[in-house]
């Protein structure tokens, strides 16, 4: 639970990408993907940048990895949370999941305009939502990897995609 407290304080104190990070994002992402990245709240933008930095460090020993694909996956893995899933809502979702798991699962079964249901739906299904958005942008390889960033399921992934999934999951867990 202490890592969740650290995560919360990182989220509420998150800073927007600096000029160098903005230039890197522009170099790595096509226009629609950049728009999706910047639609995320600042906490998720900063989280994604931290995941990217850690994934790059972890990938240093891997010689044959598609770094551009890895970097796009890191930046875009949480776009399905949308702009409204801020640190406070994410904290509520974590607590509801921990202390009222069955009820929270029931609330998050389907998309809804009701605030609690929407929050829990995005909490439980952001990987699927991210995948759908990436597919709509034509980023199919990224979509296949991002879809699995919590499950780790490697069925129908190439060996390169499976290696990228492993790095993404490790870096995400670190943040």
Secondary structure, 3 states (H helix, E strand, C coil): CHHHHHHHHHHHCCCCCCHHHHHHHHHHCCHHHHHHHHHCCHHHHHHHHHHHHHHHHHHCCCCCCCHHHHHHHHHHCCHHHCCCCCHHHHHHHHHHHHHCHHHHHHHCCCCCCCHHHHHHHHHHHHHHHHHHHHHHCCCHHHHHHHHCCCCCCCCCCCHHHHHHHHHHHHHHHHC
